[in-house]
Amino acid sequence: MISARIVKTNEPLIIENMQQAKPVHTQVLVRVKAAGICHSDLHLWEGGYIGSGGKIMKVEDRGVRFPLTPGHEVAGVVEDIGESVSYFQKGDSVLVYPWIGDEICCSCRSGDEHLCDKPRTLGIYQDGGYSDLILVPNYKYLIKLEQNDFDSAASLACSGLTAYTAIKKAAATPNDNLVIIGAGGLGLMAVQIAKSITNSKILVVDVDNEKLKEAKRLGADHIINSVETDPIKNVKDLSGGQGCEIVIDFVNNSKTAPVAIDSLRKRGKYIMVGLFGGSLELNLPLVPLRAFNIMGAYTGRITDLVELVSLYKKGKISSVVSKKYKLDAVNDALQDLKNRKIIGRAVFNP
């Protein structure tokens, strides 16, 4: 099989011919039809995240090992199955749930495999979907799709699931002011999800007018360019002067975090999602005085993904796929993502 591999961080990925795996027991071999290109892949390639004081949090310190085939947003067709597989058969169109745990820690036992103490995530801790084939360790991590529905479905496994989990965690009530920071692939998905499952007023903040226009097209009530205007004043003006009830930050860096906190009203919720990094200097007395909540949201359960796919099949949401690449253009694709040339999502079609 043909795979694009990170051999060394910050160096071009290489294309390798690798031995094709034969599925046994509960394993399923999936022929990749679309693999989403995610910012997490970029962080892997770059070797880490920016932490406090500008220090790099190395992915290898979190257990990532190279060489590695990245890619955790995978949709494709069942190529072969192990002898213990049921419900799925060769030729089925499927979406892969990549957030695999060790199945024995307390998180896994409670259904939160995505928060496993020793994760085995496809495309991060074991080989993923930047390939023409991917071996899925158990058929329980597959969700059936409509036939030939791959490009727009692939990103549901990460950007869609992450946005869906954050919106659910927000628990917005009717007429809440819900601010979404970042109109990239996750933010644009979050606009659609919030529109479909809440009655909140959706405000989107970004620095790119083209992305903001797309957010407006997808259902945002108000769009705010944080370079051209004061985002905090705009949020407060649009929310009766008190500030918003909820901010979901899909960027989450040292510039967006203070904007989020200063935009909140008393008892508000600040949900951190993005991994762009940095640090936050927090005025500690404000936390009890304003009684706001700060929480993190990271991907989601497989049951959440099943719910999301159901919304997708009903036409309530769609992935904004703006670019498609062949696998041999992997380095161009990652550079385009790094240089902010992609609106919405991009996919590989191996």
C-alpha positions in Angstrom: 0.0 0.0 0.0 1.1 3.6 -0.6 1.4 5.9 2.4 2.6 9.5 3.1 4.8 9.4 6.2 6.3 11.8 8.7 9.8 10.5 9.2 11.2 13.5 10.9 9.4 16.6 12.1 9.7 19.8 10.0 11.0 17.8 7.1 8.9 16.9 4.0 6.7 13.8 4.3 7.9 10.9 2.1 5.8 8.5 0.0 6.4 4.9 0.9 5.4 1.5 -0.4 4.4 -0.5 2.7 3.3 -4.1 3.2 -0.5 -4.4 3.0 -2.0 -5.7 6.2 -4.3 -8.7 6.3 -7.2 -8.2 8.8 -7.7 -10.8 11.4 -10.3 -11.4 14.2 -12.2 -8.0 14.6 -10.0 -6.0 12.3 -11.2 -4.3 9.1 -9.1 -3.1 6.2 -10.6 0.1 4.7 -9.7 1.5 1.3 -9.3 5.2 1.9 -11.5 7.3 -0.4 -11.0 10.6 1.4 -8.7 11.7 4.2 -9.3 15.0 5.8 -6.4 17.4 6.3 -6.5 18.7 9.9 -4.6 21.3 11.9 -3.6 18.5 14.2 -1.7 16.9 11.3 0.1 20.2 11.0 1.0 20.2 14.7 2.3 16.6 14.3 4.4 17.6 11.3 5.8 20.7 13.2 6.5 18.5 16.2 4.4 20.1 18.8 2.3 22.9 20.2 3.3 26.3 21.6 2.9 26.2 25.4 3.5 28.6 28.2 6.2 31.1 27.7 6.5 30.1 24.0 8.0 26.7 24.9 7.2 23.9 22.5 5.2 21.0 23.9 6.7 18.2 21.9 4.3 15.5 20.5 7.0 12.9 21.3 6.7 13.8 24.9 3.0 12.8 24.6 3.9 9.4 23.2 3.9 10.0 19.5 6.5 8.0 17.6 7.9 8.5 14.1 7.9 7.4 11.3 4.1 7.8 11.3 1.4 7.9 8.7 -0.9 10.8 9.9 -4.5 11.2 9.0 -7.4 10.7 11.5 -10.4 11.9 9.3 -11.0 8.8 7.1 -13.9 7.7 5.0 -13.7 4.8 2.6 -14.9 1.4 1.5 -14.4 -1.9 3.4 -11.7 -3.8 1.5 -11.4 -6.9 3.7 -12.6 -8.1 7.1 -11.4 -10.4 9.9 -13.2 -13.7 10.7 -14.9 -12.2 13.8 -16.4 -9.2 12.1 -20.2 -8.8 11.9 -22.6 -6.2 10.5 -20.0 -5.0 8.0 -19.1 -6.6 4.7 -16.8 -5.9 1.8 -17.9 -2.9 -0.2 -19.7 -1.0 2.6 -19.1 2.7 2.7 -17.8 3.7 6.2 -16.6 6.5 8.3 -13.8 5.7 10.8 -13.9 6.7 14.4 -10.2 7.3 15.1 -10.1 8.1 18.9 -9.2 4.7 20.1 -8.2 4.1 23.7 -6.7 1.2 25.6 -10.3 0.1 26.6 -9.2 -0.5 30.3 -8.6 3.0 31.8 -11.4 4.8 33.7 -12.1 7.1 30.8 -12.5 4.2 28.4 -14.7 2.3 30.8 -17.0 5.3 31.1 -17.3 5.7 27.3 -14.7 8.5 26.9 -12.1 6.6 24.8 -11.1 10.0 23.3 -9.8 10.9 26.7 -7.9 7.7 27.3 -4.9 7.8 29.6 -2.9 5.8 27.0 -4.5 6.7 23.7 -4.0 4.7 20.5 -5.6 7.2 18.1 -5.3 6.4 14.4 -3.1 8.9 12.6 -1.5 10.1 15.9 -0.4 7.1 17.9 -0.7 4.5 15.1 -0.7 4.8 11.4 -3.7 6.6 9.9 -5.3 7.7 6.7 -2.7 9.4 4.6 -2.7 6.2 2.6 -4.7 4.2 0.2 -5.5 1.6 2.9 -5.9 1.8 6.7 -6.3 -1.1 9.1 -9.0 -0.4 11.8 -8.5 -2.6 14.9 -12.2 -3.3 15.5 -15.3 -3.0 13.4 -17.0 -1.2 16.3 -15.1 1.9 15.3 -16.9 2.1 11.9 -20.1 3.9 11.0 -22.0 3.2 7.8 -22.3 6.0 5.3 -24.4 6.4 2.2 -22.7 5.0 -0.9 -20.0 7.1 -2.4 -20.4 9.9 0.2 -16.8 10.4 1.2 -15.2 13.8 0.7 -17.7 15.8 2.9 -18.1 12.9 5.4 -14.4 12.4 6.2 -14.0 15.6 8.4 -17.0 14.6 10.6 -14.6 12.3 12.4 -12.6 15.2 13.9 -13.7 18.8 13.0 -17.3 17.8 13.0 -17.1 15.7 16.2 -15.0 18.4 18.0 -17.5 21.1 17.1 -20.5 18.9 18.0 -19.0 18.1 21.4 -18.2 21.8 22.1 -21.7 22.8 21.1 -23.3 20.1 23.4 -21.0 21.1 26.2 -22.1 24.7 25.8 -25.7 23.7 26.5 -27.0 26.9 24.9 -30.6 27.8 25.8 -32.9 29.8 23.5 -31.8 33.4 22.9 -28.3 32.9 24.4 -25.6 34.8 22.6 -23.1 32.2 21.4 -19.8 33.5 20.2 -17.6 31.3 17.9 -14.0 32.4 17.6 -12.4 31.1 14.4 -14.2 30.5 11.1 -12.0 27.7 9.9 -13.2 24.1 9.3 -14.2 23.6 12.9 -15.9 27.0 13.3 -17.9 26.7 10.1 -19.1 23.3 11.2 -20.0 24.7 14.6 -22.1 27.4 13.0 -24.2 24.7 11.2 -24.5 22.5 14.3 -25.5 25.4 16.6 -28.0 26.5 14.0 -29.5 23.0 13.8 -29.7 22.1 17.5 -29.9 25.4 19.4 -32.0 28.5 19.2 -29.1 30.7 20.2 -27.9 33.9 18.5 -24.6 33.0 16.7 -21.8 35.6 16.5 -18.6 34.6 14.6 -15.3 36.3 15.1 -12.4 35.9 12.7 -9.7 38.0 10.9 -10.5 36.8 7.4 -13.5 38.4 5.6 -13.9 35.5 3.1 -14.2 33.0 6.0 -16.7 35.4 7.7 -18.8 35.6 4.6 -18.9 31.8 4.5 -20.0 31.7 8.2 -22.8 34.2 7.4 -23.9 32.0 4.5 -24.0 29.0 6.8 -26.3 30.7 9.3 -24.3 33.0 11.5 -26.5 35.9 12.8 -23.6 38.4 13.1 -19.9 38.3 11.8 -17.1 40.4 13.4 -13.7 41.0 11.9 -11.4 41.4 14.9 -8.8 43.3 12.9 -11.1 45.9 11.5 -13.1 46.5 14.7 -13.1 46.0 18.5 -14.5 42.4 18.9 -15.3 42.9 22.6 -17.3 46.1 22.1 -19.1 44.5 19.2 -20.0 41.4 21.2 -21.3 43.6 24.1 -23.2 45.9 21.7 -24.9 42.9 20.1 -25.7 41.3 23.5 -27.4 44.2 25.2 -24.2 45.5 26.9 -23.9 42.6 29.3 -21.7 40.4 27.3 -22.4 36.9 25.8 -23.4 33.8 27.6 -21.0 31.4 25.8 -17.7 31.7 23.9 -16.3 28.7 22.0 -12.7 29.3 21.0 -11.6 27.3 18.0 -8.3 29.2 17.9 -7.4 29.3 21.6 -4.2 31.3 21.6 -2.8 34.2 23.7 -4.7 36.7 21.6 -8.1 35.1 21.5 -8.3 34.0 25.1 -8.4 37.5 26.6 -11.0 38.5 24.0 -13.1 35.5 25.0 -13.0 36.2 28.7 -13.6 40.0 28.4 -16.6 39.2 26.1 -18.4 37.0 28.7 -21.2 38.2 31.0 -21.4 37.0 34.6 -22.0 33.2 34.8 -20.8 32.8 31.2 -19.0 29.8 29.8 -15.7 29.9 28.0 -15.0 26.6 26.1 -11.4 26.2 24.8 -11.0 24.0 21.8 -8.2 25.1 19.5 -4.6 24.1 19.9 -2.8 27.1 18.5 -1.1 27.6 21.9 0.5 30.2 24.0 -0.4 31.2 27.6 -3.0 33.3 29.4 -2.5 35.7 32.2 -5.7 35.5 34.2 -6.9 38.1 36.7 -7.8 35.5 39.4 -10.4 37.5 41.4 -12.5 38.0 38.3 -13.2 34.2 38.2 -15.2 34.1 41.4 -16.5 37.7 41.1 -18.0 37.0 37.7 -18.6 33.3 38.3 -17.7 32.3 34.8 -16.6 28.8 33.8 -13.6 27.9 31.8 -13.5 24.4 30.3 -11.9 22.4 27.6 -13.4 20.3 24.9 -11.6 17.6 22.9 -13.1 15.6 20.1 -15.9 13.3 21.4 -17.4 9.9 22.0 -18.3 7.5 19.2 -21.9 7.8 20.3 -21.6 11.6 19.6 -20.2 10.8 16.1 -23.2 8.5 15.5 -25.5 11.4 16.4 -23.5 13.7 14.2 -23.7 11.4 11.2 -27.4 11.2 11.7 -27.7 15.0 11.4 -25.4 14.8 8.4 -27.6 12.2 6.6 -30.7 14.4 7.3 -29.0 17.3 5.5 -28.8 19.4 8.6 -25.0 20.0 8.2 -22.4 19.6 5.5 -18.6 19.9 5.4 -17.2 22.8 3.4 -14.6 21.0 1.3 -12.8 23.7 -0.7 -9.7 21.8 -1.9 -8.8 18.3 -2.9 -5.3 16.8 -3.3 -3.7 13.7 -4.4 -1.5 11.9 -1.9 1.7 12.8 -3.7 0.9 16.5 -3.1 0.9 16.0 0.7 3.6 18.6 1.4 1.8 21.2 -0.8 -1.4 20.5 1.1 0.1 21.0 4.5 1.9 24.2 3.4 -1.5 25.5 2.1 -3.1 24.8 5.4 -0.2 26.5 7.3 -0.4 29.5 5.0 -4.2 29.9 5.6 -5.0 29.2 2.0 -7.8 26.7 2.8 -11.3 27.9 3.6 -13.3 25.1 5.4 -11.7 21.7 4.9 -9.4 20.0 2.4 -9.1 16.3 1.7 -6.8 13.8 0.1 -8.2 11.5 -2.5 -5.6 8.7 -2.6 
